[in-house]
Amino acid sequence: MTARLLPGAPAAAALLADVAARAARLPAPPRLVMVRLGDDPASVSYVRGKDRQARAAGLESTVHALPEATTQAELLALIAGLNADPAVNGILVQLPLPAHVSEQAVLHAIDPRKDVDGFHPVNVGELWAGRPALRPCTPAGILFLLDHYGLPVVGQRAVVVGRSHIVGRPLAGLLLNRDATVTVAHSRTPDLAAVTREADLLCVAVGQPHLITPGMVKAGATVIDVGINRVPGQDGGKAHLTGDVDPAVAEVAGAITPVPGGVGPMTIAQLLANTVTAAEMQAGGQGTR
């Protein structure tokens, strides 16, 4: 058996086309404001990519690039102003933050209606209550990818390996809301292989290269690899990106996402979908995503 490959680019393109169509139906283009502290190269690159794709999808995008020395009080004051500005539909503060700024204080300060990352406690609570709200981007993007490729969720035995607040926990909630039977496994799970072999749908987000090997996967399972790990090349060769799932799993699984190029493209696309959803809700609509 060779697994069906599930590249993220076609699914992301479909989601972005929907984003552009929904944005065009609103009275004004949805406006996303991103805030970045310091000049960390990865953060600069991520925000630049989000800004470019937002504009391409017909959204307005503004970036506040602040000095790393910006105080927490100054950042919270900026967020308060963005919360109060009716022309701002979505607010994103790029993580990680410098050590002198409390991530929790910042995330709690964002208006839940504008929290396009989906990390505010109100949005987390609404997710677990099964009510409409803004969802964390990577988990919501995974659900869209599964739907795009016509892969079942309802009634599936789903195993999520990883319990982070960014991916593992919210993904478990979304799958539960879609009527999957969900198990969350983690570093303290005894006999992890016995748990993962039960999965019809196996989602892995732990940041450990090749944690999941072929013997840990049920034949024909759908495998979603969220891991992005930079590992050195053999014999001192060039470093490369690899996932949390051993590539040899493709010989056992029925379908699998590649790394890179699988889940990654879905995250930014879902961020823009969240921005449109926020704008729809603020305009009095239901918010369809």
Helices and strands as residue ranges (DSSP letters): E 4-5, H 8-24, E 31-37, H 41-56, E 60-66, H 72-84, E 90-93, H 103-109, G 112-114, H 121-129, H 137-148, E 157-161, H 168-177, E 181-185, H 192-196, E 201-204, G 214-216, E 222-225, E 229-231, G 234-236, E 240-242, G 247-251, E 255-256, H 264-282
